[in-house]
Structure formats: C-alpha cells, structure tokens
C-alpha cells in the first residue's frame, strides 16, 4: 500500500481542502476488530489521514460513526463559503496541463 498516509504524516492545507470541499475522503480499510458480538470497522483517508470508526453489529447494521481528523482539518479552507465556492476556486486556478501533470506523477 505504498503512497498511503499513516497517522502522524504531515498533511498540507491543500490536501485537507481537497478532502473537505472538493472530492470527499478516499477511504481504505485500515483496521477491524471483533467487539461486543460485532465489529469495529476502521478506515483511513489515504489523502489526509483522517480516521473513521464504525461499530457494526453481527447482522451488519452500522451504529453511528466517529471521526478523528488530522490537526488543522477543521480550519482548512475556512475562506470558502461552501463546496461550490471551493470547486470554482480550485478549477479557476488549475490549468489542464497541471491536472495532466498530476495524473502522470501519480501513475508513474
């Protein structure tokens, strides 16, 4: 799982803004444990390192969720009024060539 973040990795404000306003989190399975006749599912965002814990009973029903965000996540992008404002700012400041270069870096 090379390239995935680990708790404690330094995360930039840009990455946090991408999760919070642009794309949502990129969850992947991180941990699971048997608990009270069911499980505690733990997933982590590969971009910002946020962790989501979900209790699941023996029938597979979820019972609430708990989130642990990276330091600074709640304040990230506080200049945006909403997600639409953040998307407009992101795409207005990003050229097609920059997006293509990002894609090539991730693939390479």
N, C-alpha and C positions, 0 to 999 in steps of 0.2 A: 504494500500500500504506500509506495513511495509518493512523496508530494503532499500527503495528507498532514494536516496540522495536528499538533499534540497540545494538551493543556500546558500552558506556560509559554508557548511560542509567542513572539511579538507579532501583533496584528496591526496593520495600518488603518487609519481612519477611512481610507478609500475602500478597503476590503469590507469594513463594517457597514459602510453606507451601501455597498452592493448587496449585502445580505438583508439589511434593514429596509431599504427602499426600492431596490431595482429588481433583484432576482429571487429573493427569499433565500432561505438556508439550503445548503447542499448536504443533506443528512446522509450519514452512512452508519451501519451498525458498529458500535464501539464496545458494548459490554451487555451482558444479560445475567441475571441471577435468579434462582428459584427463591420464591418469597411468599409466605402465607398461602400456600396452595396454588400459587400462580407464578408470575414472573415480574421482574422489574427490567423493562427494556431501556437500554441507554444508547442513544445515538449522538453523534457529534457532527457538527458542521465542518466540512473539510476546508472551507474558506476562513471562517472567523474563529473557530474553536469553541463556539457555544455548545452546551450540552443540554439535551432534553431527556428527562426521565419520565417513563410512562408505566404505571402499575397496570398489569394485565392479569385478569382472573383466569381460572382453569378453563373457562369457556371461551377465552379470547377477547372478552369485553374489556375495553380500556376504562380506567377510572381516574380522570384528571391527568394533568401533566405539570411537571415542574421544570423550569428553565434556569440554567446558570450561564450568564452572559460574560464575555470577556470584558476586562476593565475598559471603560470608555465606550462600550457599545451603546448604552442608553443615551449618551450625549452625541453620538455620531450623527452627522447630517442635520443637526438641530436648526440649520438655516433653511431647511426645506419645509414648506407648509404641508405637503403630503407626497405620496408616491409619484403622482403625475408630475409634480414640480421637479422632483429628483430625476425622473427619467428624462424630462425635457432638458435639464441642465447637463446631464451625462451625455446625451446624444448630440447636443449642440456643441459640446466641447471635444467630441471624439470624432476623428475622421475615419473613413472607410479603411484607409491604409493602416491606421493604428489598430483597428479591430482585427484586420487580417494578420498583422504582425503578432498580436496577442495569441491568435489561434495557432499560428505556426510555432510560436515558442512553446505552447502547451503540448502540441503534437510532437515536437522534436525532442 
